[in-house]
Amino acid sequence: MFGKKTQKEVYDKENLRPVIRASICTGEQVAGFKNIHTGKFTEIMLIRNTKDRMEFMQKYDISEEEISKEW
């Protein structure tokens, strides 16, 4: 009857940018954040389908334009 509300997480928008890393060989995708100064990538969750991608974007309040994909 009462839906579970999604808690919005906060990330440092000044120093981090949302990224989806994809493997060329296996096609595995991982969502996370990349530090724009050091290039260090922090994994947050595995992306298996569109539902997982949308969940990541909703959880961190990210729009489609903000997220980039790296191979």
N, CA, C and O atoms as a Maestro MAE file, in Angstrom:
{
 s_m_m2io_version
 :::
 2.0.0
}

f_m_ct {
 s_m_title
 :::
 protein
 m_atom[284] {
  # First column is atom index #
  i_m_mmod_type
  r_m_x_coord
  r_m_y_coord
  r_m_z_coord
  i_m_residue_number
  s_m_chain_name
  s_m_pdb_residue_name
  s_m_pdb_atom_name
  i_m_atomic_number
  :::
  1 25 0.809 -1.178 0.000 1 A "MET " " N  " 7
  2 3 0.000 0.000 0.000 1 A "MET " " CA " 6
  3 2 0.867 1.263 0.000 1 A "MET " " C  " 6
  4 15 0.658 2.165 -0.811 1 A "MET " " O  " 8
  5 25 1.824 1.319 0.899 2 A "PHE " " N  " 7
  6 3 2.725 2.463 0.945 2 A "PHE " " CA " 6
  7 2 4.054 2.051 0.334 2 A "PHE " " C  " 6
  8 15 4.710 1.125 0.810 2 A "PHE " " O  " 8
  9 25 4.440 2.746 -0.719 3 A "GLY " " N  " 7
  10 3 5.682 2.420 -1.411 3 A "GLY " " CA " 6
  11 2 6.899 2.840 -0.613 3 A "GLY " " C  " 6
  12 15 6.855 3.780 0.180 3 A "GLY " " O  " 8
  13 25 7.968 2.133 -0.837 4 A "LYS " " N  " 7
  14 3 9.230 2.452 -0.174 4 A "LYS " " CA " 6
  15 2 9.831 3.674 -0.857 4 A "LYS " " C  " 6
  16 15 10.000 3.681 -2.076 4 A "LYS " " O  " 8
  17 25 10.150 4.694 -0.091 5 A "LYS " " N  " 7
  18 3 10.738 5.901 -0.655 5 A "LYS " " CA " 6
  19 2 12.234 5.703 -0.831 5 A "LYS " " C  " 6
  20 15 12.918 5.156 0.033 5 A "LYS " " O  " 8
  21 25 12.722 6.165 -1.976 6 A "THR " " N  " 7
  22 3 14.146 6.063 -2.255 6 A "THR " " CA " 6
  23 2 14.875 7.225 -1.594 6 A "THR " " C  " 6
  24 15 14.535 8.390 -1.801 6 A "THR " " O  " 8
  25 25 15.873 6.890 -0.803 7 A "GLN " " N  " 7
  26 3 16.679 7.895 -0.134 7 A "GLN " " CA " 6
  27 2 17.687 8.450 -1.132 7 A "GLN " " C  " 6
  28 15 18.450 7.685 -1.722 7 A "GLN " " O  " 8
  29 25 17.704 9.753 -1.329 8 A "LYS " " N  " 7
  30 3 18.656 10.380 -2.245 8 A "LYS " " CA " 6
  31 2 20.019 10.462 -1.566 8 A "LYS " " C  " 6
  32 15 20.145 10.966 -0.450 8 A "LYS " " O  " 8
  33 25 21.023 9.962 -2.254 9 A "GLU " " N  " 7
  34 3 22.393 10.036 -1.773 9 A "GLU " " CA " 6
  35 2 23.041 11.294 -2.340 9 A "GLU " " C  " 6
  36 15 22.639 11.786 -3.394 9 A "GLU " " O  " 8
  37 25 24.036 11.806 -1.642 10 A "VAL " " N  " 7
  38 3 24.722 13.019 -2.070 10 A "VAL " " CA " 6
  39 2 26.162 12.664 -2.428 10 A "VAL " " C  " 6
  40 15 26.808 11.880 -1.732 10 A "VAL " " O  " 8
  41 25 26.656 13.247 -3.517 11 A "TYR " " N  " 7
  42 3 28.056 13.075 -3.887 11 A "TYR " " CA " 6
  43 2 28.656 14.441 -4.168 11 A "TYR " " C  " 6
  44 15 27.927 15.401 -4.417 11 A "TYR " " O  " 8
  45 25 29.960 14.536 -4.130 12 A "ASP " " N  " 7
  46 3 30.686 15.788 -4.307 12 A "ASP " " CA " 6
  47 2 30.694 16.180 -5.789 12 A "ASP " " C  " 6
  48 15 31.538 15.713 -6.553 12 A "ASP " " O  " 8
  49 25 29.767 17.024 -6.184 13 A "LYS " " N  " 7
  50 3 29.621 17.408 -7.593 13 A "LYS " " CA " 6
  51 2 30.770 18.278 -8.075 13 A "LYS " " C  " 6
  52 15 30.975 18.414 -9.281 13 A "LYS " " O  " 8
  53 25 31.518 18.866 -7.162 14 A "GLU " " N  " 7
  54 3 32.670 19.703 -7.527 14 A "GLU " " CA " 6
  55 2 33.850 18.848 -7.996 14 A "GLU " " C  " 6
  56 15 34.566 19.234 -8.919 14 A "GLU " " O  " 8
  57 25 34.056 17.685 -7.362 15 A "ASN " " N  " 7
  58 3 35.238 16.871 -7.617 15 A "ASN " " CA " 6
  59 2 34.953 15.529 -8.285 15 A "ASN " " C  " 6
  60 15 35.876 14.894 -8.793 15 A "ASN " " O  " 8
  61 25 33.704 15.087 -8.296 16 A "LEU " " N  " 7
  62 3 33.365 13.781 -8.851 16 A "LEU " " CA " 6
  63 2 32.369 13.933 -9.992 16 A "LEU " " C  " 6
  64 15 31.527 14.830 -9.987 16 A "LEU " " O  " 8
  65 25 32.483 13.023 -10.986 17 A "ARG " " N  " 7
  66 3 31.484 12.999 -12.040 17 A "ARG " " CA " 6
  67 2 31.001 11.563 -12.211 17 A "ARG " " C  " 6
  68 15 31.792 10.624 -12.115 17 A "ARG " " O  " 8
  69 25 29.706 11.391 -12.463 18 A "PRO " " N  " 7
  70 3 29.154 10.039 -12.615 18 A "PRO " " CA " 6
  71 2 29.614 9.408 -13.928 18 A "PRO " " C  " 6
  72 15 29.614 10.049 -14.978 18 A "PRO " " O  " 8
  73 25 30.005 8.138 -13.843 19 A "VAL " " N  " 7
  74 3 30.536 7.420 -14.997 19 A "VAL " " CA " 6
  75 2 30.010 5.992 -14.985 19 A "VAL " " C  " 6
  76 15 29.831 5.397 -13.922 19 A "VAL " " O  " 8
  77 25 29.764 5.445 -16.177 20 A "ILE " " N  " 7
  78 3 29.492 4.019 -16.312 20 A "ILE " " CA " 6
  79 2 30.673 3.430 -17.066 20 A "ILE " " C  " 6
  80 15 30.955 3.815 -18.201 20 A "ILE " " O  " 8
  81 25 31.355 2.498 -16.430 21 A "ARG " " N  " 7
  82 3 32.487 1.822 -17.058 21 A "ARG " " CA " 6
  83 2 31.981 0.530 -17.677 21 A "ARG " " C  " 6
  84 15 31.299 -0.258 -17.022 21 A "ARG " " O  " 8
  85 25 32.322 0.317 -18.947 22 A "ALA " " N  " 7
  86 3 31.907 -0.886 -19.655 22 A "ALA " " CA " 6
  87 2 33.128 -1.632 -20.168 22 A "ALA " " C  " 6
  88 15 34.076 -1.022 -20.664 22 A "ALA " " O  " 8
  89 25 33.103 -2.938 -20.048 23 A "SER " " N  " 7
  90 3 34.180 -3.775 -20.555 23 A "SER " " CA " 6
  91 2 33.918 -4.065 -22.035 23 A "SER " " C  " 6
  92 15 32.811 -4.443 -22.418 23 A "SER " " O  " 8
  93 25 34.936 -3.883 -22.847 24 A "ILE " " N  " 7
  94 3 34.805 -4.179 -24.276 24 A "ILE " " CA " 6
  95 2 34.640 -5.685 -24.488 24 A "ILE " " C  " 6
  96 15 33.868 -6.110 -25.348 24 A "ILE " " O  " 8
  97 25 35.350 -6.481 -23.719 25 A "CYS " " N  " 7
  98 3 35.332 -7.937 -23.903 25 A "CYS " " CA " 6
  99 2 34.024 -8.581 -23.448 25 A "CYS " " C  " 6
  100 15 33.389 -9.319 -24.202 25 A "CYS " " O  " 8
  101 25 33.632 -8.296 -22.215 26 A "THR " " N  " 7
  102 3 32.479 -8.987 -21.638 26 A "THR " " CA " 6
  103 2 31.193 -8.180 -21.690 26 A "THR " " C  " 6
  104 15 30.107 -8.749 -21.568 26 A "THR " " O  " 8
  105 25 31.288 -6.888 -21.866 27 A "GLY " " N  " 7
  106 3 30.096 -6.052 -21.870 27 A "GLY " " CA " 6
  107 2 29.614 -5.697 -20.477 27 A "GLY " " C  " 6
  108 15 28.598 -5.017 -20.333 27 A "GLY " " O  " 8
  109 25 30.325 -6.145 -19.442 28 A "GLU " " N  " 7
  110 3 29.941 -5.837 -18.059 28 A "GLU " " CA " 6
  111 2 30.015 -4.328 -17.837 28 A "GLU " " C  " 6
  112 15 30.948 -3.664 -18.289 28 A "GLU " " O  " 8
  113 25 29.009 -3.800 -17.129 29 A "GLN " " N  " 7
  114 3 28.963 -2.369 -16.853 29 A "GLN " " CA " 6
  115 2 28.909 -2.126 -15.352 29 A "GLN " " C  " 6
  116 15 28.204 -2.820 -14.620 29 A "GLN " " O  " 8
  117 25 29.665 -1.127 -14.907 30 A "VAL " " N  " 7
  118 3 29.714 -0.756 -13.496 30 A "VAL " " CA " 6
  119 2 29.503 0.746 -13.397 30 A "VAL " " C  " 6
  120 15 30.160 1.520 -14.093 30 A "VAL " " O  " 8
  121 25 28.588 1.154 -12.531 31 A "ALA " " N  " 7
  122 3 28.341 2.575 -12.309 31 A "ALA " " CA " 6
  123 2 29.140 3.039 -11.107 31 A "ALA " " C  " 6
  124 15 29.323 2.304 -10.137 31 A "ALA " " O  " 8
  125 25 29.612 4.279 -11.192 32 A "GLY " " N  " 7
  126 3 30.378 4.833 -10.087 32 A "GLY " " CA " 6
  127 2 30.725 6.279 -10.340 32 A "GLY " " C  " 6
  128 15 30.110 6.947 -11.172 32 A "GLY " " O  " 8
  129 25 31.715 6.752 -9.616 33 A "PHE " " N  " 7
  130 3 32.128 8.142 -9.720 33 A "PHE " " CA " 6
  131 2 33.628 8.217 -9.970 33 A "PHE " " C  " 6
  132 15 34.406 7.454 -9.396 33 A "PHE " " O  " 8
  133 25 34.025 9.150 -10.836 34 A "LYS " " N  " 7
  134 3 35.423 9.351 -11.165 34 A "LYS " " CA " 6
  135 2 35.861 10.711 -10.655 34 A "LYS " " C  " 6
  136 15 35.206 11.722 -10.908 34 A "LYS " " O  " 8
  137 25 36.973 10.728 -9.936 35 A "ASN " " N  " 7
  138 3 37.528 11.975 -9.431 35 A "ASN " " CA " 6
  139 2 38.116 12.733 -10.613 35 A "ASN " " C  " 6
  140 15 38.952 12.186 -11.333 35 A "ASN " " O  " 8
  141 25 37.701 13.979 -10.832 36 A "ILE " " N  " 7
  142 3 38.155 14.735 -11.999 36 A "ILE " " CA " 6
  143 2 39.606 15.191 -11.867 36 A "ILE " " C  " 6
  144 15 40.229 15.556 -12.864 36 A "ILE " " O  " 8
  145 25 40.145 15.175 -10.664 37 A "HIS " " N  " 7
  146 3 41.524 15.615 -10.443 37 A "HIS " " CA " 6
  147 2 42.519 14.452 -10.532 37 A "HIS " " C  " 6
  148 15 43.575 14.583 -11.151 37 A "HIS " " O  " 8
  149 25 42.183 13.330 -9.920 38 A "THR " " N  " 7
  150 3 43.112 12.201 -9.870 38 A "THR " " CA " 6
  151 2 42.793 11.113 -10.888 38 A "THR " " C  " 6
  152 15 43.670 10.320 -11.231 38 A "THR " " O  " 8
  153 25 41.565 11.058 -11.375 39 A "GLY " " N  " 7
  154 3 41.158 10.011 -12.307 39 A "GLY " " CA " 6
  155 2 40.774 8.713 -11.627 39 A "GLY " " C  " 6
  156 15 40.483 7.725 -12.301 39 A "GLY " " O  " 8
  157 25 40.767 8.697 -10.292 40 A "LYS " " N  " 7
  158 3 40.419 7.484 -9.546 40 A "LYS " " CA " 6
  159 2 38.932 7.207 -9.690 40 A "LYS " " C  " 6
  160 15 38.105 8.106 -9.533 40 A "LYS " " O  " 8
  161 25 38.592 5.948 -9.994 41 A "PHE " " N  " 7
  162 3 37.206 5.520 -10.159 41 A "PHE " " CA " 6
  163 2 36.757 4.751 -8.930 41 A "PHE " " C  " 6
  164 15 37.459 3.853 -8.465 41 A "PHE " " O  " 8
  165 25 35.576 5.101 -8.396 42 A "THR " " N  " 7
  166 3 34.999 4.410 -7.250 42 A "THR " " CA " 6
  167 2 33.730 3.704 -7.709 42 A "THR " " C  " 6
  168 15 32.773 4.349 -8.135 42 A "THR " " O  " 8
  169 25 33.726 2.373 -7.621 43 A "GLU " " N  " 7
  170 3 32.569 1.581 -8.041 43 A "GLU " " CA " 6
  171 2 31.441 1.716 -7.025 43 A "GLU " " C  " 6
  172 15 31.667 1.697 -5.815 43 A "GLU " " O  " 8
  173 25 30.214 1.853 -7.544 44 A "ILE " " N  " 7
  174 3 29.048 1.927 -6.669 44 A "ILE " " CA " 6
  175 2 28.170 0.694 -6.842 44 A "ILE " " C  " 6
  176 15 27.794 0.046 -5.865 44 A "ILE " " O  " 8
  177 25 27.843 0.372 -8.108 45 A "MET " " N  " 7
  178 3 26.975 -0.787 -8.327 45 A "MET " " CA " 6
  179 2 27.161 -1.369 -9.720 45 A "MET " " C  " 6
  180 15 27.601 -0.682 -10.642 45 A "MET " " O  " 8
  181 25 26.821 -2.643 -9.859 46 A "LEU " " N  " 7
  182 3 26.859 -3.344 -11.130 46 A "LEU " " CA " 6
  183 2 25.592 -2.994 -11.903 46 A "LEU " " C  " 6
  184 15 24.499 -2.979 -11.336 46 A "LEU " " O  " 8
  185 25 25.736 -2.712 -13.192 47 A "ILE " " N  " 7
  186 3 24.600 -2.396 -14.049 47 A "ILE " " CA " 6
  187 2 24.334 -3.617 -14.933 47 A "ILE " " C  " 6
  188 15 25.116 -3.920 -15.834 47 A "ILE " " O  " 8
  189 25 23.228 -4.311 -14.669 48 A "ARG " " N  " 7
  190 3 22.874 -5.497 -15.452 48 A "ARG " " CA " 6
  191 2 21.835 -5.193 -16.514 48 A "ARG " " C  " 6
  192 15 21.760 -5.875 -17.536 48 A "ARG " " O  " 8
  193 25 21.018 -4.148 -16.264 49 A "ASN " " N  " 7
  194 3 19.948 -3.811 -17.199 49 A "ASN " " CA " 6
  195 2 19.560 -2.338 -17.026 49 A "ASN " " C  " 6
  196 15 20.151 -1.618 -16.222 49 A "ASN " " O  " 8
  197 25 18.574 -1.916 -17.784 50 A "THR " " N  " 7
  198 3 18.131 -0.520 -17.744 50 A "THR " " CA " 6
  199 2 17.579 -0.152 -16.373 50 A "THR " " C  " 6
  200 15 17.741 0.983 -15.924 50 A "THR " " O  " 8
  201 25 16.934 -1.094 -15.710 51 A "LYS " " N  " 7
  202 3 16.373 -0.837 -14.377 51 A "LYS " " CA " 6
  203 2 17.480 -0.462 -13.387 51 A "LYS " " C  " 6
  204 15 17.314 0.463 -12.593 51 A "LYS " " O  " 8
  205 25 18.605 -1.176 -13.433 52 A "ASP " " N  " 7
  206 3 19.741 -0.874 -12.549 52 A "ASP " " CA " 6
  207 2 20.303 0.516 -12.840 52 A "ASP " " C  " 6
  208 15 20.638 1.264 -11.921 52 A "ASP " " O  " 8
  209 25 20.402 0.854 -14.126 53 A "ARG " " N  " 7
  210 3 20.906 2.181 -14.523 53 A "ARG " " CA " 6
  211 2 19.989 3.279 -13.993 53 A "ARG " " C  " 6
  212 15 20.465 4.279 -13.456 53 A "ARG " " O  " 8
  213 25 18.680 3.100 -14.139 54 A "MET " " N  " 7
  214 3 17.717 4.089 -13.665 54 A "MET " " CA " 6
  215 2 17.769 4.212 -12.132 54 A "MET " " C  " 6
  216 15 17.651 5.309 -11.587 54 A "MET " " O  " 8
  217 25 17.944 3.089 -11.459 55 A "GLU " " N  " 7
  218 3 18.043 3.089 -9.994 55 A "GLU " " CA " 6
  219 2 19.249 3.908 -9.539 55 A "GLU " " C  " 6
  220 15 19.146 4.700 -8.602 55 A "GLU " " O  " 8
  221 25 20.399 3.718 -10.205 56 A "PHE " " N  " 7
  222 3 21.605 4.483 -9.886 56 A "PHE " " CA " 6
  223 2 21.362 5.979 -10.104 56 A "PHE " " C  " 6
  224 15 21.727 6.802 -9.265 56 A "PHE " " O  " 8
  225 25 20.746 6.322 -11.232 57 A "MET " " N  " 7
  226 3 20.500 7.720 -11.567 57 A "MET " " CA " 6
  227 2 19.511 8.366 -10.591 57 A "MET " " C  " 6
  228 15 19.688 9.525 -10.214 57 A "MET " " O  " 8
  229 25 18.489 7.641 -10.185 58 A "GLN " " N  " 7
  230 3 17.517 8.176 -9.227 58 A "GLN " " CA " 6
  231 2 18.116 8.310 -7.836 58 A "GLN " " C  " 6
  232 15 17.856 9.287 -7.134 58 A "GLN " " O  " 8
  233 25 18.912 7.335 -7.439 59 A "LYS " " N  " 7
  234 3 19.503 7.336 -6.103 59 A "LYS " " CA " 6
  235 2 20.400 8.555 -5.876 59 A "LYS " " C  " 6
  236 15 20.421 9.126 -4.786 59 A "LYS " " O  " 8
  237 25 21.144 8.949 -6.925 60 A "TYR " " N  " 7
  238 3 22.071 10.068 -6.806 60 A "TYR " " CA " 6
  239 2 21.572 11.324 -7.515 60 A "TYR " " C  " 6
  240 15 22.314 12.298 -7.645 60 A "TYR " " O  " 8
  241 25 20.319 11.308 -7.975 61 A "ASP " " N  " 7
  242 3 19.696 12.460 -8.641 61 A "ASP " " CA " 6
  243 2 20.551 12.940 -9.819 61 A "ASP " " C  " 6
  244 15 20.944 14.104 -9.888 61 A "ASP " " O  " 8
  245 25 20.827 12.011 -10.742 62 A "ILE " " N  " 7
  246 3 21.660 12.276 -11.912 62 A "ILE " " CA " 6
  247 2 20.782 12.246 -13.152 62 A "ILE " " C  " 6
  248 15 19.933 11.367 -13.300 62 A "ILE " " O  " 8
  249 25 20.989 13.209 -14.041 63 A "SER " " N  " 7
  250 3 20.250 13.203 -15.307 63 A "SER " " CA " 6
  251 2 21.043 12.419 -16.352 63 A "SER " " C  " 6
  252 15 22.230 12.146 -16.174 63 A "SER " " O  " 8
  253 25 20.375 12.067 -17.430 64 A "GLU " " N  " 7
  254 3 21.009 11.294 -18.520 64 A "GLU " " CA " 6
  255 2 22.183 12.044 -19.131 64 A "GLU " " C  " 6
  256 15 23.161 11.426 -19.551 64 A "GLU " " O  " 8
  257 25 22.097 13.375 -19.185 65 A "GLU " " N  " 7
  258 3 23.160 14.192 -19.789 65 A "GLU " " CA " 6
  259 2 24.420 14.237 -18.923 65 A "GLU " " C  " 6
  260 15 25.520 14.420 -19.444 65 A "GLU " " O  " 8
  261 25 24.271 14.072 -17.614 66 A "GLU " " N  " 7
  262 3 25.401 14.179 -16.693 66 A "GLU " " CA " 6
  263 2 26.301 12.940 -16.701 66 A "GLU " " C  " 6
  264 15 27.491 13.031 -16.399 66 A "GLU " " O  " 8
  265 25 25.735 11.796 -17.042 67 A "ILE " " N  " 7
  266 3 26.475 10.545 -16.935 67 A "ILE " " CA " 6
  267 2 27.211 10.257 -18.251 67 A "ILE " " C  " 6
  268 15 26.665 10.445 -19.339 67 A "ILE " " O  " 8
  269 25 28.456 9.798 -18.125 68 A "SER " " N  " 7
  270 3 29.233 9.465 -19.323 68 A "SER " " CA " 6
  271 2 29.610 7.984 -19.267 68 A "SER " " C  " 6
  272 15 29.542 7.355 -18.211 68 A "SER " " O  " 8
  273 25 30.004 7.440 -20.411 69 A "LYS " " N  " 7
  274 3 30.364 6.029 -20.501 69 A "LYS " " CA " 6
  275 2 31.824 5.937 -20.933 69 A "LYS " " C  " 6
  276 15 32.265 6.633 -21.847 69 A "LYS " " O  " 8
  277 25 32.559 5.063 -20.255 70 A "GLU " " N  " 7
  278 3 33.964 4.829 -20.569 70 A "GLU " " CA " 6
  279 2 34.149 3.369 -20.932 70 A "GLU " " C  " 6
  280 15 33.514 2.489 -20.351 70 A "GLU " " O  " 8
  281 25 35.009 3.121 -21.882 71 A "TRP " " N  " 7
  282 3 35.304 1.754 -22.325 71 A "TRP " " CA " 6
  283 2 36.637 1.321 -21.792 71 A "TRP " " C  " 6
  284 15 37.071 0.198 -22.051 71 A "TRP " " O  " 8
  :::
 }
 m_bond[283] {
  # First column is bond index #
  i_m_from
  i_m_to
  i_m_order
  :::
  1 1 2 1
  2 2 3 1
  3 3 4 2
  4 3 5 1
  5 5 6 1
  6 6 7 1
  7 7 8 2
  8 7 9 1
  9 9 10 1
  10 10 11 1
  11 11 12 2
  12 11 13 1
  13 13 14 1
  14 14 15 1
  15 15 16 2
  16 15 17 1
  17 17 18 1
  18 18 19 1
  19 19 20 2
  20 19 21 1
  21 21 22 1
  22 22 23 1
  23 23 24 2
  24 23 25 1
  25 25 26 1
  26 26 27 1
  27 27 28 2
  28 27 29 1
  29 29 30 1
  30 30 31 1
  31 31 32 2
  32 31 33 1
  33 33 34 1
  34 34 35 1
  35 35 36 2
  36 35 37 1
  37 37 38 1
  38 38 39 1
  39 39 40 2
  40 39 41 1
  41 41 42 1
  42 42 43 1
  43 43 44 2
  44 43 45 1
  45 45 46 1
  46 46 47 1
  47 47 48 2
  48 47 49 1
  49 49 50 1
  50 50 51 1
  51 51 52 2
  52 51 53 1
  53 53 54 1
  54 54 55 1
  55 55 56 2
  56 55 57 1
  57 57 58 1
  58 58 59 1
  59 59 60 2
  60 59 61 1
  61 61 62 1
  62 62 63 1
  63 63 64 2
  64 63 65 1
  65 65 66 1
  66 66 67 1
  67 67 68 2
  68 67 69 1
  69 69 70 1
  70 70 71 1
  71 71 72 2
  72 71 73 1
  73 73 74 1
  74 74 75 1
  75 75 76 2
  76 75 77 1
  77 77 78 1
  78 78 79 1
  79 79 80 2
  80 79 81 1
  81 81 82 1
  82 82 83 1
  83 83 84 2
  84 83 85 1
  85 85 86 1
  86 86 87 1
  87 87 88 2
  88 87 89 1
  89 89 90 1
  90 90 91 1
  91 91 92 2
  92 91 93 1
  93 93 94 1
  94 94 95 1
  95 95 96 2
  96 95 97 1
  97 97 98 1
  98 98 99 1
  99 99 100 2
  100 99 101 1
  101 101 102 1
  102 102 103 1
  103 103 104 2
  104 103 105 1
  105 105 106 1
  106 106 107 1
  107 107 108 2
  108 107 109 1
  109 109 110 1
  110 110 111 1
  111 111 112 2
  112 111 113 1
  113 113 114 1
  114 114 115 1
  115 115 116 2
  116 115 117 1
  117 117 118 1
  118 118 119 1
  119 119 120 2
  120 119 121 1
  121 121 122 1
  122 122 123 1
  123 123 124 2
  124 123 125 1
  125 125 126 1
  126 126 127 1
  127 127 128 2
  128 127 129 1
  129 129 130 1
  130 130 131 1
  131 131 132 2
  132 131 133 1
  133 133 134 1
  134 134 135 1
  135 135 136 2
  136 135 137 1
  137 137 138 1
  138 138 139 1
  139 139 140 2
  140 139 141 1
  141 141 142 1
  142 142 143 1
  143 143 144 2
  144 143 145 1
  145 145 146 1
  146 146 147 1
  147 147 148 2
  148 147 149 1
  149 149 150 1
  150 150 151 1
  151 151 152 2
  152 151 153 1
  153 153 154 1
  154 154 155 1
  155 155 156 2
  156 155 157 1
  157 157 158 1
  158 158 159 1
  159 159 160 2
  160 159 161 1
  161 161 162 1
  162 162 163 1
  163 163 164 2
  164 163 165 1
  165 165 166 1
  166 166 167 1
  167 167 168 2
  168 167 169 1
  169 169 170 1
  170 170 171 1
  171 171 172 2
  172 171 173 1
  173 173 174 1
  174 174 175 1
  175 175 176 2
  176 175 177 1
  177 177 178 1
  178 178 179 1
  179 179 180 2
  180 179 181 1
  181 181 182 1
  182 182 183 1
  183 183 184 2
  184 183 185 1
  185 185 186 1
  186 186 187 1
  187 187 188 2
  188 187 189 1
  189 189 190 1
  190 190 191 1
  191 191 192 2
  192 191 193 1
  193 193 194 1
  194 194 195 1
  195 195 196 2
  196 195 197 1
  197 197 198 1
  198 198 199 1
  199 199 200 2
  200 199 201 1
  201 201 202 1
  202 202 203 1
  203 203 204 2
  204 203 205 1
  205 205 206 1
  206 206 207 1
  207 207 208 2
  208 207 209 1
  209 209 210 1
  210 210 211 1
  211 211 212 2
  212 211 213 1
  213 213 214 1
  214 214 215 1
  215 215 216 2
  216 215 217 1
  217 217 218 1
  218 218 219 1
  219 219 220 2
  220 219 221 1
  221 221 222 1
  222 222 223 1
  223 223 224 2
  224 223 225 1
  225 225 226 1
  226 226 227 1
  227 227 228 2
  228 227 229 1
  229 229 230 1
  230 230 231 1
  231 231 232 2
  232 231 233 1
  233 233 234 1
  234 234 235 1
  235 235 236 2
  236 235 237 1
  237 237 238 1
  238 238 239 1
  239 239 240 2
  240 239 241 1
  241 241 242 1
  242 242 243 1
  243 243 244 2
  244 243 245 1
  245 245 246 1
  246 246 247 1
  247 247 248 2
  248 247 249 1
  249 249 250 1
  250 250 251 1
  251 251 252 2
  252 251 253 1
  253 253 254 1
  254 254 255 1
  255 255 256 2
  256 255 257 1
  257 257 258 1
  258 258 259 1
  259 259 260 2
  260 259 261 1
  261 261 262 1
  262 262 263 1
  263 263 264 2
  264 263 265 1
  265 265 266 1
  266 266 267 1
  267 267 268 2
  268 267 269 1
  269 269 270 1
  270 270 271 1
  271 271 272 2
  272 271 273 1
  273 273 274 1
  274 274 275 1
  275 275 276 2
  276 275 277 1
  277 277 278 1
  278 278 279 1
  279 279 280 2
  280 279 281 1
  281 281 282 1
  282 282 283 1
  283 283 284 2
  :::
 }
}
